[in-house]
Amino acid sequence: MYNITIKMFFKTSLVIITICFFYFNSYTQESDYFEYQNEVLWGINKNTNGGLIGGLNLKFGNKIKDNTYRVYSIELVNVKHPKEYKYTSPFGGDNFIWAKQNTMYSFRMQYGFEKSIFNKKDENGIQINANLTGGPSLGFLVPYYIRYNRNNAVVVEAFDSNIHNFNNVIGSAGFLEGINESKIRPGVNLKSAVNFEFGSMKKGSIALEVGFLVEAFTKKMIIMPTVQNKSIFTSAFIALFYGRKWK
């Protein structure tokens, strides 16, 4: 069922993006929509490589000509391995992920362009934009720490399947545990998306964005060493933004 949902998400998003990019290249709309010169948006995203909340987004845009904007954005996302499964510890019911060696985060910097496909006729209307952005990525591999019952004492250790017993795991350690031991891998990313903007300049702008992203790193990102890992990641995503526009 999960795989079917992902496939449907990909197909639906692909249809939307294909249609919008067709108009992007072939359609020019004449209207007296509410003009703006600059925008700043921040938001959260859900993607096929992340959890309930996949990551955080920050986006800046400025107008360079009619219906066309220059876009700068940054993203911080958690990238999960598809084999990550949560287990419940017999000690107090805490959760942990067995065989996970590293937690992966990706910090993405992006530059590109956004084109208005359907413009607003007034500031309370809906605007549809298509964008293409890309840039460098920094992949962070943070050692995955667990709380472990060793000789009836609770210890916090980096997970190692060679020395840890499944039945003695108490749960995952703190969120920041191991952050100072992170390994950094450089990479690049490319993203295409369509967004739907609502709201007004006075009250704030809300945007819903759907699209695809591909990201490649110089080395394999080892999240779970007992299964296959990779250096190239693809994902479909949906993001919710809120922000401001001004002249």
BELVENUR-V923257 format. One record per pair of residues at least 24 apart in sequence whose ideal C-beta (glycine too) atoms are under 7 Angstrom apart, sorted by the first residue. I is the first residue (numbers start at 1). J is the second residue. D is the distance in whole Angstrom. If there is no record, write none. Layout:
BEGIN
i->I j->J d->D
i->I j->J d->D
END
This chain:
BEGIN
i->6 j->48 d->6
i->9 j->48 d->7
i->9 j->236 d->5
i->10 j->236 d->5
i->13 j->210 d->5
i->13 j->211 d->7
i->13 j->212 d->7
i->13 j->236 d->5
i->16 j->194 d->6
i->16 j->210 d->6
i->17 j->192 d->6
i->17 j->194 d->5
i->17 j->211 d->6
i->20 j->117 d->6
i->20 j->128 d->7
i->20 j->130 d->5
i->20 j->194 d->4
i->21 j->130 d->6
i->23 j->117 d->5
i->24 j->115 d->5
i->24 j->117 d->6
i->24 j->130 d->4
i->27 j->117 d->7
i->29 j->118 d->6
i->29 j->119 d->6
i->31 j->119 d->5
i->31 j->121 d->5
i->32 j->121 d->7
i->33 j->119 d->4
i->33 j->120 d->4
i->33 j->121 d->6
i->33 j->125 d->7
i->33 j->127 d->7
i->34 j->120 d->5
i->34 j->122 d->6
i->34 j->123 d->4
i->34 j->201 d->7
i->35 j->247 d->7
i->36 j->201 d->6
i->36 j->245 d->4
i->36 j->246 d->6
i->36 j->247 d->6
i->37 j->62 d->6
i->37 j->63 d->5
i->37 j->246 d->7
i->37 j->247 d->5
i->38 j->62 d->5
i->38 j->245 d->7
i->38 j->246 d->6
i->39 j->205 d->7
i->39 j->243 d->6
i->39 j->244 d->7
i->39 j->245 d->4
i->40 j->243 d->5
i->40 j->244 d->6
i->41 j->205 d->7
i->41 j->207 d->6
i->41 j->241 d->4
i->41 j->242 d->7
i->41 j->243 d->3
i->42 j->241 d->7
i->42 j->242 d->7
i->42 j->243 d->6
i->43 j->239 d->5
i->43 j->240 d->5
i->43 j->241 d->4
i->43 j->242 d->6
i->44 j->239 d->7
i->44 j->240 d->6
i->45 j->237 d->5
i->45 j->238 d->7
i->45 j->239 d->4
i->46 j->237 d->7
i->46 j->238 d->5
i->47 j->77 d->7
i->47 j->235 d->5
i->47 j->236 d->7
i->47 j->237 d->4
i->48 j->235 d->5
i->48 j->236 d->5
i->49 j->79 d->5
i->49 j->80 d->6
i->49 j->233 d->6
i->49 j->235 d->5
i->50 j->77 d->6
i->50 j->78 d->5
i->50 j->79 d->7
i->50 j->80 d->6
i->51 j->78 d->6
i->51 j->80 d->6
i->54 j->78 d->7
i->54 j->237 d->7
i->57 j->239 d->6
i->57 j->241 d->7
i->59 j->241 d->7
i->61 j->114 d->6
i->67 j->115 d->6
i->67 j->116 d->4
i->67 j->119 d->7
i->68 j->113 d->6
i->68 j->115 d->6
i->69 j->113 d->7
i->69 j->114 d->5
i->70 j->113 d->6
i->71 j->112 d->5
i->71 j->113 d->6
i->71 j->114 d->5
i->71 j->131 d->6
i->71 j->133 d->6
i->72 j->111 d->6
i->73 j->110 d->5
i->73 j->133 d->6
i->74 j->108 d->7
i->74 j->109 d->6
i->75 j->108 d->4
i->76 j->105 d->7
i->76 j->107 d->5
i->77 j->105 d->7
i->77 j->106 d->5
i->78 j->105 d->6
i->79 j->104 d->4
i->79 j->106 d->6
i->79 j->233 d->6
i->81 j->223 d->4
i->81 j->224 d->5
i->83 j->224 d->6
i->83 j->227 d->5
i->84 j->224 d->7
i->89 j->169 d->6
i->89 j->170 d->5
i->89 j->171 d->5
i->90 j->167 d->7
i->91 j->149 d->6
i->91 j->170 d->4
i->92 j->170 d->7
i->94 j->170 d->6
i->94 j->171 d->3
i->95 j->171 d->6
i->95 j->172 d->7
i->96 j->146 d->6
i->96 j->169 d->5
i->96 j->171 d->5
i->96 j->172 d->5
i->98 j->166 d->6
i->99 j->161 d->6
i->99 j->224 d->5
i->99 j->226 d->5
i->100 j->144 d->5
i->100 j->159 d->6
i->100 j->223 d->7
i->100 j->224 d->5
i->101 j->144 d->6
i->101 j->159 d->6
i->101 j->222 d->6
i->101 j->223 d->7
i->101 j->224 d->6
i->101 j->225 d->5
i->102 j->141 d->4
i->102 j->142 d->6
i->102 j->143 d->6
i->102 j->144 d->6
i->102 j->222 d->6
i->102 j->223 d->5
i->103 j->142 d->5
i->103 j->144 d->5
i->104 j->139 d->6
i->104 j->140 d->7
i->104 j->141 d->6
i->104 j->221 d->5
i->104 j->223 d->5
i->105 j->140 d->4
i->105 j->142 d->7
i->106 j->137 d->6
i->106 j->139 d->5
i->106 j->215 d->7
i->107 j->137 d->7
i->107 j->138 d->5
i->108 j->135 d->7
i->108 j->137 d->5
i->108 j->189 d->5
i->109 j->135 d->5
i->109 j->136 d->5
i->110 j->134 d->6
i->110 j->135 d->4
i->110 j->189 d->7
i->110 j->191 d->6
i->111 j->135 d->5
i->123 j->200 d->4
i->123 j->201 d->6
i->124 j->200 d->5
i->126 j->196 d->6
i->126 j->197 d->7
i->126 j->198 d->6
i->127 j->197 d->4
i->128 j->194 d->7
i->128 j->196 d->6
i->129 j->195 d->5
i->129 j->197 d->7
i->130 j->194 d->5
i->131 j->193 d->6
i->132 j->192 d->5
i->133 j->191 d->5
i->134 j->188 d->7
i->134 j->189 d->6
i->134 j->190 d->4
i->134 j->191 d->6
i->135 j->189 d->6
i->136 j->186 d->7
i->136 j->188 d->6
i->137 j->187 d->4
i->137 j->188 d->6
i->137 j->189 d->5
i->137 j->215 d->6
i->138 j->184 d->6
i->138 j->186 d->6
i->139 j->184 d->7
i->139 j->185 d->4
i->139 j->187 d->6
i->139 j->217 d->5
i->139 j->221 d->6
i->140 j->182 d->5
i->140 j->184 d->6
i->141 j->182 d->6
i->141 j->183 d->4
i->141 j->221 d->6
i->141 j->222 d->7
i->142 j->178 d->5
i->142 j->179 d->6
i->142 j->182 d->5
i->143 j->178 d->4
i->143 j->181 d->5
i->145 j->173 d->4
i->145 j->177 d->4
i->145 j->178 d->5
i->146 j->171 d->7
i->146 j->172 d->6
i->146 j->173 d->6
i->147 j->171 d->5
i->147 j->173 d->6
i->161 j->226 d->7
i->185 j->217 d->5
i->185 j->218 d->6
i->185 j->219 d->6
i->185 j->221 d->6
i->186 j->218 d->6
i->187 j->215 d->6
i->187 j->216 d->6
i->187 j->217 d->4
i->187 j->218 d->7
i->188 j->216 d->6
i->189 j->213 d->6
i->189 j->214 d->7
i->189 j->215 d->4
i->190 j->214 d->5
i->201 j->245 d->5
i->201 j->246 d->7
i->204 j->242 d->6
i->204 j->243 d->7
i->204 j->244 d->6
i->205 j->243 d->5
i->205 j->244 d->7
i->205 j->245 d->5
i->206 j->241 d->7
i->206 j->242 d->6
i->207 j->241 d->4
i->208 j->240 d->6
i->209 j->239 d->4
i->209 j->241 d->7
i->210 j->238 d->5
i->211 j->237 d->6
i->212 j->236 d->6
i->213 j->237 d->6
END
